[in-house]
Amino acid sequence: TLSPRARTHTCAHKKMAARRPSRPCLAAPHCQVAQLRWVYDPSTLDYLLSSVSSDGKVLFWSVSQGLEYPVRGTLLAMRKPVTSDGNAKGSAAVRHSGAVHGGTALAFVGGSSKATVQDPMVVASEAGALMGCSAPTRDAGVPLANWESSAQRVLSYVSGRDRPSVQAHVEQWTRSNRIQKVDAPHIFKSKPDPIALFDSEGGHTRYDAHAGPVLGLDASPFHRHLFLSTGADASLRLYSLLQSKPLLVLEPAACCLHSAAWSHTRPMVFAAAGANGSVYLFDLLVSTSSAVAEMKQPQQAGPSGAVHTVAFNPRMRSFLACGDANGFVHVWNLSWGLANVRPGETEQLDRATKALSDGEGGDADGDGGEMPSSVKQNRRSDVTGSGDLGAAGEDEGR
């Protein structure tokens, strides 16, 4: 493991002052907000804030609109009843099964560190489900009299099937309240059916579920189809958008895995945070069946607490941070081998992904079959440690 040699910096997480919102947000989910992600919207040349919550909504908020209302959204619900294997059944007239999934995590899978609203979206649920969703698409339609442009924009993201009912509901509410012009906040104040307002006509792609709540998601910044998931079932899974079954299922420890993160510099390196207080590092160049390093919290920080989150530094490529249940943040300085990209590694990730998709993947050490020779030959012996790890981090920061 890296723990005897890696340098760490630990700090206590203290309460800090935060700016209070100037006004409450309309249509804010009255439940737990599980995750937030900034996502770029090319149509407005601005960033939107996306949220996923336990009431089953994925909402997109605009800072330019003061975060007063979501500019678009989708509901994590199945349009038809489903069997235990995830297949839909029943007639096409069945509109909605009534099952709304409480969201726990969100990722935009596009093969870039700069996520956009056009990227495929993967959402995880409290029941262990993984759903691929498309972001709501806009259909401006015919301009409406007495509707402000902001209200028409919100309505343009409502599915064509539900738009007439939502429009009629809002207009009836405004008439009863003697409102002449409909603006965007009025839509949410009128409280239309959330299934109609946020339903997705495209439905959701379902991937093989975890046996318990999914606790973390992260997308590869180097491959437009790959994403990671971690769950309470102690598994770390590697998925491709193109198939429902995971490419890899890894179980580094018999405990919950709270978070996953992909390296910003090494296409084949990622990490998982464990409830046992350890962070596990994986390098697909070395092994597709086990972690190449386990980093434990320093004993001077007190009894180990569950690690809830882990993050690679996009600039200081040897820095890996994690936060634990005891209120401490630890920053690890990784070895040169784990922090620096190998020649042709992105192409090697493509080849390894194809091999795993075809069922040909395995462990480079021979424990689980053979990796492709193009991957195996690039294995380096210094991946699990180096001499002066601190010096490597200092050089990289310059």
C-alpha positions as CSV (number, residue, x, y, z in Angstrom):
1,T,0.0,0.0,0.0
2,L,1.0,3.6,-0.2
3,S,0.3,4.4,3.4
4,P,3.8,3.9,4.8
5,R,5.4,6.3,2.2
6,A,2.8,8.7,1.2
7,R,2.7,12.2,2.6
8,T,-0.7,13.4,3.9
9,H,-2.0,16.7,5.2
10,T,-5.0,16.5,7.5
11,C,-7.3,19.3,8.6
12,A,-10.5,19.5,10.6
13,H,-13.6,20.6,8.8
14,K,-14.9,23.6,10.7
15,K,-18.2,25.5,10.3
16,M,-17.8,28.4,8.0
17,A,-20.1,31.3,7.3
18,A,-22.1,31.0,4.1
19,R,-24.2,33.5,2.2
20,R,-27.9,33.0,2.8
21,P,-30.1,33.0,-0.3
22,S,-31.8,36.3,-0.9
23,R,-35.1,34.5,-1.3
24,P,-36.5,31.0,-1.2
25,C,-36.4,28.9,-4.4
26,L,-39.7,28.0,-6.0
27,A,-40.3,24.4,-6.8
28,A,-37.3,23.4,-4.7
29,P,-37.4,19.7,-3.8
30,H,-38.8,19.4,-0.2
31,C,-36.5,16.5,0.5
32,Q,-32.9,15.6,0.6
33,V,-30.8,17.0,-2.2
34,A,-28.3,14.2,-2.8
35,Q,-25.9,15.8,-5.3
36,L,-25.1,18.9,-7.3
37,R,-23.2,19.3,-10.6
38,W,-22.4,22.3,-12.7
39,V,-23.1,21.6,-16.4
40,Y,-22.5,23.8,-19.4
41,D,-25.4,24.8,-21.7
42,P,-24.1,25.7,-25.2
43,S,-27.5,27.3,-26.1
44,T,-27.1,30.0,-23.5
45,L,-23.3,30.0,-23.3
46,D,-23.7,29.7,-19.5
47,Y,-23.5,27.1,-16.7
48,L,-26.6,25.5,-15.2
49,L,-26.7,23.9,-11.7
50,S,-28.2,20.4,-11.8
51,S,-29.6,18.7,-8.7
52,V,-30.8,15.2,-8.0
53,S,-33.0,14.7,-4.9
54,S,-34.8,11.9,-3.0
55,D,-38.2,12.9,-4.4
56,G,-37.0,11.6,-7.8
57,K,-36.4,14.9,-9.6
58,V,-33.4,16.0,-11.6
59,L,-33.7,19.8,-11.9
60,F,-31.6,22.4,-13.8
61,W,-31.2,25.8,-12.2
62,S,-30.0,29.1,-13.8
63,V,-27.9,31.5,-11.8
64,S,-29.0,34.3,-14.2
65,Q,-32.6,33.6,-13.1
66,G,-31.6,33.9,-9.4
67,L,-32.1,30.1,-8.8
68,E,-35.8,31.1,-8.3
69,Y,-37.2,28.2,-10.4
70,P,-35.8,25.2,-12.4
71,V,-35.5,26.0,-16.1
72,R,-36.0,22.4,-16.9
73,G,-36.2,19.0,-15.3
74,T,-37.0,15.3,-15.5
75,L,-38.6,12.8,-13.2
76,L,-37.1,9.4,-12.4
77,A,-40.2,7.3,-13.1
78,M,-41.0,4.3,-15.3
79,R,-43.6,5.0,-18.0
80,K,-44.8,1.3,-18.0
81,P,-44.8,-1.4,-15.3
82,V,-41.6,-3.4,-15.4
83,T,-40.7,-7.0,-14.5
84,S,-37.9,-7.9,-12.2
85,D,-35.5,-8.2,-15.1
86,G,-36.2,-4.5,-16.1
87,N,-38.2,-5.2,-19.2
88,A,-41.4,-3.3,-19.8
89,K,-44.7,-5.1,-20.0
90,G,-48.4,-4.3,-20.6
91,S,-50.1,-2.3,-23.3
92,A,-48.7,0.9,-24.7
93,A,-51.7,2.8,-23.3
94,V,-50.3,2.4,-19.8
95,R,-48.8,5.8,-19.1
96,H,-47.1,5.5,-15.8
97,S,-46.5,2.8,-13.3
98,G,-46.6,5.2,-10.3
99,A,-43.0,4.2,-9.2
100,V,-40.8,7.2,-8.7
101,H,-37.2,6.5,-7.8
102,G,-35.5,8.6,-5.1
103,G,-32.3,9.9,-6.6
104,T,-28.9,9.6,-4.9
105,A,-26.2,10.5,-7.5
106,L,-25.8,12.1,-10.9
107,A,-23.2,12.0,-13.6
108,F,-22.9,13.4,-17.2
109,V,-21.1,10.9,-19.4
110,G,-19.4,12.6,-22.3
111,G,-15.7,11.8,-22.2
112,S,-14.7,15.3,-21.1
113,S,-14.1,17.1,-17.9
114,K,-16.5,19.8,-19.1
115,A,-19.9,18.3,-18.9
116,T,-22.7,19.7,-21.0
117,V,-26.5,19.4,-20.9
118,Q,-26.2,17.5,-24.2
119,D,-24.2,14.7,-22.7
120,P,-26.0,11.5,-21.7
121,M,-27.1,11.6,-18.0
122,V,-26.9,8.7,-15.6
123,V,-28.9,8.9,-12.3
124,A,-28.7,6.5,-9.4
125,S,-31.4,5.7,-6.9
126,E,-32.0,4.6,-3.3
127,A,-33.2,1.2,-4.5
128,G,-30.0,0.5,-6.4
129,A,-31.2,1.3,-9.9
130,L,-29.0,3.0,-12.5
131,M,-30.9,4.9,-15.1
132,G,-29.6,6.5,-18.3
133,C,-31.6,9.6,-19.2
134,S,-31.5,12.3,-21.9
135,A,-31.7,15.9,-20.8
136,P,-35.1,17.5,-21.6
137,T,-35.2,18.8,-25.1
138,R,-36.8,22.1,-26.1
139,D,-39.7,22.5,-28.5
140,A,-40.6,26.2,-28.6
141,G,-43.9,25.7,-30.4
142,V,-46.3,28.5,-31.2
143,P,-45.9,31.8,-29.2
144,L,-48.6,32.1,-26.5
145,A,-50.5,35.3,-25.8
146,N,-50.1,36.7,-22.3
147,W,-47.1,34.4,-21.6
148,E,-43.7,36.0,-20.8
149,S,-40.7,34.6,-22.6
150,S,-39.4,33.1,-19.4
151,A,-42.6,31.2,-18.9
152,Q,-42.7,30.0,-22.5
153,R,-39.2,28.8,-22.2
154,V,-40.1,26.6,-19.2
155,L,-43.2,25.3,-21.0
156,S,-41.1,24.5,-24.1
157,Y,-39.3,21.7,-22.1
158,V,-42.5,20.0,-21.1
159,S,-43.3,16.9,-23.2
160,G,-45.6,17.5,-26.1
161,R,-48.1,15.1,-24.8
162,D,-48.4,16.9,-21.4
163,R,-48.0,20.5,-22.5
164,P,-51.6,21.3,-23.2
165,S,-52.7,20.1,-19.7
166,V,-49.9,22.0,-18.0
167,Q,-50.8,25.2,-20.0
168,A,-54.5,24.9,-19.2
169,H,-53.7,24.3,-15.5
170,V,-51.5,27.4,-15.3
171,E,-53.9,29.6,-17.2
172,Q,-56.8,28.6,-15.0
173,W,-54.8,29.4,-11.9
174,T,-53.7,32.8,-13.2
175,R,-57.3,33.7,-14.1
176,S,-58.5,32.7,-10.6
177,N,-55.8,34.9,-9.2
178,R,-56.5,37.8,-11.6
179,I,-53.0,37.7,-13.1
180,Q,-52.7,39.2,-16.6
181,K,-49.3,38.0,-17.7
182,V,-47.9,34.5,-17.0
183,D,-44.2,34.4,-16.0
184,A,-42.1,31.5,-15.0
185,P,-42.6,31.6,-11.2
186,H,-46.4,31.5,-11.8
187,I,-46.0,28.0,-13.4
188,F,-44.6,26.6,-10.2
189,K,-46.8,28.6,-7.9
190,S,-49.8,27.0,-9.6
191,K,-48.5,23.6,-8.6
192,P,-49.1,21.5,-11.8
193,D,-48.8,17.8,-11.7
194,P,-45.0,17.1,-11.4
195,I,-45.3,14.0,-13.5
196,A,-46.7,16.1,-16.3
197,L,-44.2,19.0,-15.8
198,F,-41.1,16.9,-15.5
199,D,-41.9,13.6,-17.3
200,S,-39.5,12.5,-20.0
201,E,-41.0,11.3,-23.3
202,G,-37.8,9.4,-24.1
203,G,-38.0,7.1,-21.0
204,H,-35.0,5.8,-19.2
205,T,-32.3,3.2,-20.1
206,R,-31.9,0.8,-17.2
207,Y,-28.6,-0.8,-16.2
208,D,-28.1,-3.8,-13.9
209,A,-28.9,-2.6,-10.4
210,H,-26.8,-2.7,-7.2
211,A,-28.1,-4.8,-4.3
212,G,-28.8,-1.7,-2.2
213,P,-28.6,2.1,-2.5
214,V,-26.1,3.5,-5.0
215,L,-23.9,6.0,-3.1
216,G,-21.6,7.4,-5.8
217,L,-21.3,8.0,-9.6
218,D,-18.5,9.5,-11.7
219,A,-17.9,9.6,-15.4
220,S,-14.7,9.1,-17.3
221,P,-13.2,12.3,-18.6
222,F,-11.4,10.3,-21.3
223,H,-14.1,7.9,-22.7
224,R,-17.5,9.0,-23.9
225,H,-19.2,5.8,-22.7
226,L,-17.7,4.9,-19.3
227,F,-18.9,5.6,-15.8
228,L,-18.3,4.3,-12.3
229,S,-20.8,3.5,-9.6
230,T,-20.4,2.6,-5.9
231,G,-22.9,1.2,-3.5
232,A,-23.9,-0.1,-0.1
233,D,-23.4,-3.6,-1.5
234,A,-19.6,-3.1,-1.3
235,S,-19.2,-3.1,-5.0
236,L,-17.4,-0.7,-7.4
237,R,-18.7,-1.1,-10.9
238,L,-17.5,0.0,-14.3
239,Y,-20.2,0.5,-16.9
240,S,-20.5,1.4,-20.5
241,L,-23.5,3.3,-21.8
242,L,-23.8,0.8,-24.6
243,Q,-24.6,-2.3,-22.5
244,S,-26.7,-2.9,-19.4
245,K,-24.3,-5.3,-17.6
246,P,-21.2,-3.9,-15.9
247,L,-17.9,-4.4,-17.6
248,L,-16.3,-4.9,-14.2
249,V,-17.5,-5.5,-10.6
250,L,-14.8,-4.9,-8.0
251,E,-15.2,-5.6,-4.2
252,P,-12.0,-4.3,-2.5
253,A,-13.4,-4.6,1.0
254,A,-16.5,-6.0,2.8
255,C,-18.0,-2.5,3.5
256,C,-20.0,0.2,1.8
257,L,-18.2,2.2,-0.8
258,H,-19.4,5.8,-0.5
259,S,-17.8,7.5,-3.5
260,A,-15.9,7.0,-6.7
261,A,-13.6,9.4,-8.6
262,W,-11.8,9.1,-11.9
263,S,-8.3,10.5,-12.3
264,H,-8.1,13.7,-14.3
265,T,-4.7,12.8,-15.7
266,R,-4.5,9.0,-15.8
267,P,-7.3,7.5,-18.1
268,M,-7.0,4.1,-16.5
269,V,-6.9,5.1,-12.8
270,F,-9.8,5.7,-10.5
271,A,-10.4,5.6,-6.7
272,A,-13.2,4.5,-4.3
273,A,-13.9,5.6,-0.7
274,G,-14.7,2.9,1.8
275,A,-16.7,2.9,5.0
276,N,-13.8,1.1,6.7
277,G,-11.7,4.3,6.5
278,S,-9.6,3.4,3.5
279,V,-9.3,4.7,-0.1
280,Y,-8.7,2.2,-2.8
281,L,-6.8,3.0,-6.0
282,F,-7.3,1.0,-9.2
283,D,-5.1,1.0,-12.3
284,L,-6.5,-1.0,-15.2
285,L,-3.0,-1.1,-16.7
286,V,-2.0,-3.3,-13.8
287,S,-5.1,-5.2,-12.8
288,T,-8.8,-5.5,-13.6
289,S,-9.6,-7.5,-10.5
290,S,-8.0,-5.8,-7.5
291,A,-6.8,-2.4,-6.2
292,V,-3.2,-1.5,-6.7
293,A,-3.1,0.5,-3.5
294,E,-5.0,1.0,-0.2
295,M,-4.5,4.3,1.6
296,K,-5.4,4.3,5.2
297,Q,-5.8,7.4,7.4
298,P,-2.9,8.4,9.5
299,Q,-3.2,7.2,13.1
300,Q,-2.5,10.7,14.5
301,A,-5.9,11.7,13.1
302,G,-7.6,9.5,15.6
303,P,-9.8,6.4,15.0
304,S,-10.5,5.8,11.4
305,G,-13.9,7.1,10.2
306,A,-15.8,6.1,7.1
307,V,-14.5,7.9,4.0
308,H,-17.5,9.6,2.4
309,T,-15.9,11.4,-0.5
310,V,-12.8,11.3,-2.7
311,A,-11.5,13.7,-5.3
312,F,-8.5,14.0,-7.6
313,N,-6.9,17.4,-8.2
314,P,-7.2,18.4,-11.8
315,R,-4.1,20.7,-11.7
316,M,-1.8,19.2,-9.1
317,R,-2.0,15.7,-10.6
318,S,-0.4,13.8,-7.7
319,F,-2.9,15.2,-5.1
320,L,-5.9,13.0,-4.0
321,A,-8.2,14.3,-1.3
322,C,-10.7,12.5,0.8
323,G,-13.2,13.5,3.6
324,D,-14.2,11.2,6.5
325,A,-17.0,10.9,9.0
326,N,-14.8,12.4,11.8
327,G,-14.8,15.8,10.0
328,F,-11.2,15.5,8.7
329,V,-10.0,16.1,5.2
330,H,-6.9,14.2,4.1
331,V,-4.7,15.1,1.1
332,W,-2.5,12.3,-0.3
333,N,0.5,12.8,-2.5
334,L,0.5,9.9,-5.0
335,S,3.4,8.2,-6.6
336,W,4.7,9.3,-10.0
337,G,3.4,6.2,-11.6
338,L,-0.2,6.8,-10.4
339,A,-0.2,10.5,-11.2
340,N,1.4,10.7,-14.7
341,V,-0.1,9.6,-18.0
342,R,1.6,6.9,-20.0
343,P,2.1,7.2,-23.8
344,G,-1.0,6.1,-25.6
345,E,-2.9,5.4,-22.5
346,T,-6.2,6.8,-23.8
347,E,-6.0,4.4,-26.8
348,Q,-5.2,1.6,-24.4
349,L,-8.3,2.5,-22.4
350,D,-10.3,2.2,-25.6
351,R,-8.8,-1.3,-26.3
352,A,-9.3,-2.4,-22.8
353,T,-12.9,-1.3,-22.9
354,K,-13.6,-3.3,-26.0
355,A,-11.9,-6.3,-24.6
356,L,-14.0,-6.1,-21.4
357,S,-17.2,-5.6,-23.5
358,D,-16.3,-8.7,-25.5
359,G,-15.7,-10.7,-22.3
360,E,-11.9,-10.9,-22.9
361,G,-10.7,-8.8,-19.9
362,G,-8.7,-10.0,-17.0
363,D,-5.9,-9.3,-14.6
364,A,-2.6,-8.3,-15.9
365,D,-1.1,-10.4,-13.0
366,G,-2.8,-13.5,-14.4
367,D,-5.5,-13.9,-11.7
368,G,-8.4,-13.3,-14.0
369,G,-7.3,-14.1,-17.5
370,E,-5.1,-12.1,-19.9
371,M,-5.4,-8.4,-20.7
372,P,-4.7,-7.4,-24.3
373,S,-1.0,-7.4,-25.1
374,S,-1.1,-3.7,-26.0
375,V,-2.2,-3.0,-22.4
376,K,-0.1,-5.6,-20.7
377,Q,3.2,-4.5,-22.2
378,N,2.8,-1.0,-20.8
379,R,2.7,-2.1,-17.2
380,R,5.1,-0.3,-14.9
381,S,6.6,-1.5,-11.7
382,D,6.6,1.9,-10.0
383,V,2.8,2.2,-10.0
384,T,2.3,1.3,-6.3
385,G,4.9,3.6,-4.8
386,S,7.9,5.8,-5.3
387,G,10.8,7.2,-3.3
388,D,10.1,10.8,-2.4
389,L,6.4,11.2,-3.1
390,G,6.3,14.8,-1.8
391,A,8.9,15.9,-4.3
392,A,6.8,14.6,-7.1
393,G,3.9,16.7,-6.1
394,E,6.0,19.9,-5.8
395,D,7.4,19.5,-9.2
396,E,4.0,19.0,-10.8
397,G,2.7,22.2,-9.3
398,R,5.2,24.3,-11.2
